[in-house]
Amino acid sequence: MTLTDEALEALGARTGRRRARFHRLRVVEVRPLTADAVEVTFAVPDELADAFDYAPGQYVALRARIDGAEVRRSYSICRPPTPGRLSVGIKRDPDGRFSSWAQSQLRPGDEIDVMSPQGTFVSTRTGTPTDHVVGIAAGSGITPIMSLAAAVLAASATSSFTLVYANRSSTDVMFVDELADLKDRYPARLAIHHVLSREQRTAPVLSGRIDEARLRRLLATLVPPESVAEWFLCGPFPLVQLCRDVLADVGVPADRVRFELFSTGATPTAGSDGGRPVTVRADEPVRTIEVTLDGTSSRVTSPVSAHETILNAALRVRADVPFACAGGVCGTCRARLREGAVQMTENYALEPDEIERGYILTCQSHPTSDRVVVDYDG
């Protein structure tokens, strides 16, 4: 997921790398997509137009109180930028507290907190006349790729997009009507290949789960890697990692492959709204953590024995510290390490150059020096 300096500069100009902030938005539509997925559309008032300007492929975090507890989840924006509106796709997770609530309880007229758009899962080559872009998605991984495909195809009369979309059956396909409309609009430049694991397709290569053998056959027969300028991978960790490994093995440069995960399967480490409770005893060694946010610095001590993350410690003194997934996936909790040393457990969100410039995911970073200073404004 490496970006060149030029690409980062262009991305910064488009997305502003703004500090993540929540704003109260009103739900104007909750539209069923499948038996277990909905599209939720929010009204964006004129005064918040700049705060919710976004690039196709970005996501927002949603925050709501469910059964008395604060719950946050990140969802990708599913439609190209449209003045006054913002839409996300939400697929029900069997154990998903927020997604189940959204399916059964969220209604037009409700208001919830929506964070300003974030993320670097965006095209850096949109508008290059001869580009062929490929998206490989599974399940709800189609959500950001919907807007990416529309943007790539609209940007140039000679660009093309190929979508490989994996699901269990045809009834699980999200945005089926939108995909059909996009195909009708760009019949010669959009190719869509549905791979169904529990439904027989005419072409054997499109029937079954995408494993390494099937992926290599897809690349050999439908999507020659040498024809592709940019790849977008979105879905569960095993599929995304498989695609990255196979693409690297067939010679695709890493800087042409962008990926996004919705989940790694790990359990988030941060508490809901105030951090995991930690008791500091007078006789035990501690780390001192200083956090700067919106120009104001706060200090907290963290027992070495607690093995506490920077985010968890910060939440105990600053409830407004930004975070969403707390699993190293979304990057909302990104901050710059100004002083000290940390160990970052997982990272699925930061670019290599961001790490070189001192950025960390605070939800995954544990202090390893006696004093650590992090800057969310940096």
C-alpha positions in Angstrom: 0.0 0.0 0.0 3.0 2.3 -0.6 2.4 5.8 -1.9 5.0 7.9 -3.7 5.7 11.4 -2.4 3.8 12.9 -5.4 0.9 10.6 -4.7 0.8 11.6 -1.0 0.9 15.3 -1.9 -2.0 14.8 -4.3 -3.9 12.8 -1.7 -3.3 15.4 0.9 -4.7 18.1 -1.5 -7.8 16.0 -2.1 -8.5 14.8 1.5 -6.9 17.5 3.6 -5.6 14.9 6.1 -8.0 16.7 8.4 -8.2 15.8 12.0 -11.0 13.3 12.6 -14.0 15.0 14.3 -17.6 13.8 14.9 -20.6 15.8 13.6 -24.2 15.1 14.2 -26.0 14.1 11.0 -29.5 13.1 10.2 -30.4 9.8 8.5 -32.6 10.4 5.4 -32.8 6.9 4.0 -32.1 3.3 5.1 -32.4 1.2 2.0 -32.2 -2.7 2.0 -29.5 -4.1 -0.2 -29.7 -7.8 0.7 -31.3 -9.8 3.5 -28.5 -8.7 5.8 -27.2 -5.4 4.3 -28.5 -1.9 4.1 -27.4 1.4 2.6 -27.6 4.3 5.1 -27.7 7.8 3.7 -27.1 11.0 5.7 -28.0 14.6 4.9 -24.9 16.9 5.0 -25.9 20.5 5.7 -24.2 23.3 3.7 -22.2 24.4 6.8 -20.5 21.0 7.0 -19.9 20.6 3.2 -16.1 21.1 3.6 -15.9 18.8 6.6 -17.5 16.0 4.6 -15.7 16.5 1.3 -14.2 13.1 0.4 -12.4 11.1 -2.2 -13.9 7.9 -3.5 -12.7 5.0 -1.4 -12.7 6.8 1.9 -14.6 5.8 5.0 -16.4 7.4 8.0 -16.7 6.3 11.6 -20.2 6.2 13.1 -20.9 6.6 16.8 -24.1 5.7 18.6 -25.2 4.8 22.1 -26.6 1.2 22.0 -28.1 -0.2 25.2 -26.5 2.6 27.2 -22.9 2.1 25.8 -21.0 4.0 23.2 -20.2 1.9 20.1 -18.1 3.0 17.2 -17.7 1.4 13.8 -16.1 2.4 10.5 -17.9 2.0 7.2 -16.8 2.9 3.7 -18.6 5.5 1.6 -20.3 3.7 -1.2 -21.2 6.5 -3.7 -19.2 9.2 -5.6 -19.2 12.6 -3.9 -22.7 14.1 -4.0 -23.5 17.6 -2.6 -25.6 17.3 0.5 -25.5 13.5 0.9 -23.3 10.8 2.1 -24.0 7.1 2.0 -22.4 4.0 3.6 -23.0 0.3 3.2 -23.5 -1.7 6.4 -23.6 -5.5 6.3 -24.8 -7.4 9.4 -22.1 -9.2 11.2 -23.5 -12.2 13.2 -21.8 -10.8 16.3 -21.8 -7.2 15.2 -23.4 -5.0 17.8 -23.5 -1.9 15.6 -24.4 -3.5 12.3 -27.3 -5.5 14.0 -28.6 -2.3 15.5 -28.4 -0.4 12.2 -30.3 -3.2 10.5 -33.1 -3.4 13.1 -33.3 0.0 14.7 -31.9 2.8 12.6 -34.6 4.8 10.8 -34.9 8.0 8.6 -35.0 11.0 10.9 -32.6 9.5 13.5 -29.5 11.5 14.2 -26.1 9.9 15.0 -22.5 11.1 15.1 -20.5 10.8 11.9 -16.8 11.4 11.7 -15.3 13.4 8.9 -14.1 11.2 6.1 -10.7 9.4 6.5 -8.5 6.9 4.7 -6.0 6.5 1.9 -7.8 3.7 0.0 -8.1 6.1 -3.0 -6.9 6.1 -6.6 -3.7 8.1 -7.2 -4.0 7.6 -11.0 -7.6 8.7 -11.7 -7.7 10.5 -15.0 -4.7 8.9 -16.6 -6.2 8.2 -20.1 -5.2 4.6 -20.6 -5.4 3.2 -17.1 -6.9 -0.2 -16.4 -7.8 -0.5 -12.8 -8.8 -3.8 -11.0 -10.9 -4.2 -7.8 -11.0 -7.6 -6.0 -13.7 -7.6 -3.3 -15.6 -10.0 -1.1 -18.9 -9.4 0.5 -19.1 -5.9 2.0 -15.7 -5.2 0.5 -17.5 -3.9 -2.5 -18.6 -0.8 -0.7 -15.6 1.5 -1.3 -14.9 -0.1 -4.7 -18.3 1.0 -5.9 -17.4 4.7 -5.7 -13.8 4.0 -6.9 -15.1 2.2 -10.1 -17.5 5.0 -10.9 -14.8 7.7 -10.4 -12.2 5.9 -12.5 -14.7 5.3 -15.4 -16.0 8.9 -15.3 -12.5 10.4 -15.2 -11.5 9.4 -18.7 -13.1 8.1 -21.9 -10.4 5.5 -22.3 -10.0 4.2 -18.7 -11.3 0.8 -17.8 -12.2 -1.1 -14.7 -12.4 -4.8 -13.9 -14.2 -6.1 -10.8 -13.8 -9.5 -9.4 -16.5 -9.8 -6.7 -16.7 -12.9 -4.4 -19.9 -13.9 -2.5 -21.5 -17.1 -1.3 -24.5 -16.8 -3.7 -26.2 -14.3 -6.0 -28.6 -13.3 -3.2 -25.6 -12.0 -1.2 -24.4 -9.6 -3.8 -24.6 -6.0 -2.5 -25.4 -3.1 -4.9 -26.6 -5.5 -7.6 -28.7 -2.8 -9.3 -26.0 -0.2 -9.1 -23.5 -2.5 -10.6 -25.9 -3.3 -13.4 -26.5 0.4 -14.0 -22.7 1.1 -14.1 -22.3 -1.7 -16.6 -25.0 -0.3 -18.8 -23.3 3.1 -18.7 -19.9 1.8 -19.5 -20.5 -1.5 -21.4 -17.1 -1.6 -23.1 -15.0 -0.4 -20.3 -16.4 -2.2 -17.2 -16.0 -5.9 -16.7 -17.7 -7.6 -13.8 -16.8 -11.2 -12.7 -19.0 -12.6 -9.9 -17.3 -15.5 -8.1 -19.8 -17.5 -6.1 -18.7 -20.1 -3.6 -22.1 -21.9 -3.1 -23.7 -21.4 -6.5 -22.6 -23.0 -9.8 -21.6 -20.6 -12.5 -21.3 -21.3 -16.2 -17.5 -20.7 -16.1 -15.8 -23.2 -13.7 -13.2 -20.5 -12.7 -16.1 -18.4 -11.3 -17.5 -21.2 -9.2 -16.1 -21.8 -5.7 -14.1 -20.0 -3.1 -11.2 -17.9 -4.2 -8.1 -19.8 -3.1 -4.6 -19.5 -4.5 -5.2 -21.9 -7.4 -8.4 -20.1 -8.5 -6.8 -16.7 -8.1 -3.9 -17.7 -10.3 -6.4 -19.0 -12.9 -8.3 -15.7 -12.8 -5.2 -13.7 -13.4 -4.1 -16.0 -16.2 -7.5 -15.9 -18.0 -9.4 -12.8 -17.1 -7.1 -10.2 -15.6 -3.6 -10.3 -17.0 -1.5 -8.4 -14.4 0.7 -6.7 -17.0 -2.4 -4.8 -18.2 -3.2 -3.3 -14.8 -2.1 0.1 -13.6 -3.6 -0.1 -10.1 -5.1 -2.8 -7.9 -7.7 -2.4 -5.1 -8.2 -5.2 -2.6 -11.0 -5.1 0.0 -12.4 -7.8 2.1 -11.5 -10.2 5.0 -7.9 -10.5 5.9 -7.2 -14.0 4.5 -8.4 -13.0 1.0 -6.6 -9.6 1.0 -3.4 -11.2 2.1 -3.7 -14.0 -0.4 -4.1 -11.5 -3.2 -1.2 -9.4 -2.1 1.1 -12.5 -1.9 0.0 -13.8 -5.3 0.3 -10.4 -7.0 3.8 -9.9 -5.6 4.7 -13.4 -6.8 3.7 -12.6 -10.3 5.7 -9.4 -10.3 3.2 -6.7 -9.6 5.0 -3.8 -7.9 3.8 -3.1 -4.3 3.1 0.6 -5.1 0.4 -0.5 -7.5 -1.5 -2.5 -4.9 -3.9 -0.7 -2.5 -5.7 -2.7 0.2 -8.3 -2.2 2.9 -9.6 -4.5 5.6 -12.9 -4.3 7.4 -11.6 -6.6 10.2 -8.7 -8.8 11.2 -10.6 -10.9 13.6 -8.7 -9.4 16.5 -10.5 -8.1 19.6 -10.3 -4.3 20.0 -8.2 -3.2 22.9 -9.8 0.2 23.7 -12.8 0.8 25.9 -16.0 2.2 24.5 -15.7 5.8 25.6 -13.2 6.2 28.5 -10.5 3.6 28.0 -10.0 0.3 29.9 -9.9 1.0 33.6 -6.3 1.0 35.0 -5.2 1.3 38.6 -1.8 2.9 39.3 -0.2 1.7 42.6 2.3 3.9 44.4 5.0 1.2 44.5 5.1 0.1 40.8 7.0 1.4 37.8 5.1 3.6 35.4 5.4 5.1 31.9 4.5 8.8 31.5 2.5 9.5 28.4 1.9 13.0 27.1 -0.8 13.6 24.5 -1.3 16.8 22.4 -4.7 17.3 20.7 -6.1 20.5 19.4 -3.2 22.4 20.8 -3.7 21.2 24.3 -1.4 18.7 26.1 -2.5 16.2 28.7 -0.4 13.8 30.8 -1.2 10.4 32.2 0.8 7.7 33.9 0.5 4.1 32.8 1.7 1.1 34.9 4.3 -1.0 33.1 2.4 -4.1 34.2 -0.8 -3.0 32.5 0.7 -3.2 29.1 -1.6 -0.4 28.1 -1.9 1.1 24.7 -1.3 4.8 24.1 -4.9 5.1 23.0 -6.3 3.5 26.1 -4.1 5.7 28.4 -5.1 8.8 26.4 -8.8 8.1 26.7 -8.5 8.1 30.5 -7.6 11.9 30.4 -9.0 13.0 27.0 -12.4 11.5 25.9 -12.2 13.4 22.6 -9.1 11.4 21.3 -10.1 10.1 17.9 -10.5 6.4 17.3 -12.9 4.0 15.6 -12.0 0.3 15.1 -9.3 0.1 17.8 -7.9 -2.9 15.8 -5.2 -1.4 13.7 -7.3 -1.3 10.5 -8.9 2.1 10.0 -6.1 4.5 10.9 -8.4 7.0 12.7 -6.2 7.0 15.8 -3.0 7.9 13.9 -0.7 10.3 15.7 3.0 11.4 15.4 5.5 10.0 18.0 7.4 13.1 19.1 9.5 11.6 21.9 10.2 8.2 23.3 9.7 4.7 21.9 6.7 2.4 21.4 6.0 -1.1 20.1 3.2 -1.3 17.5 1.5 -4.7 17.6 -0.4 -4.5 14.3 -0.5 -2.1 11.4 -3.0 -2.4 8.5 -3.5 1.3 8.0 -0.2 3.3 7.9 1.8 3.7 4.8 5.6 2.9 5.1 6.5 6.5 4.6 4.2 7.5 7.4 6.0 5.2 9.8 9.3 6.6 8.6 8.0 10.1 9.5 7.1 8.9 13.0 3.4 8.2 12.8 2.0 5.4 14.9 -1.4 3.8 15.4 -2.1 4.6 19.0 -4.6 1.8 19.4 -1.8 -0.7 18.7 1.2 1.1 20.3 2.6 0.3 23.8 5.2 2.5 25.4 8.6 1.0 25.8 10.4 4.1 27.2 9.7 5.8 30.5 8.4 8.9 28.7 6.4 9.0 25.5 5.0 12.1 23.7 2.5 11.8 20.9 0.9 14.5 18.8 -2.5 14.0 17.2 -2.2 17.5 15.6 1.1 16.5 13.8 
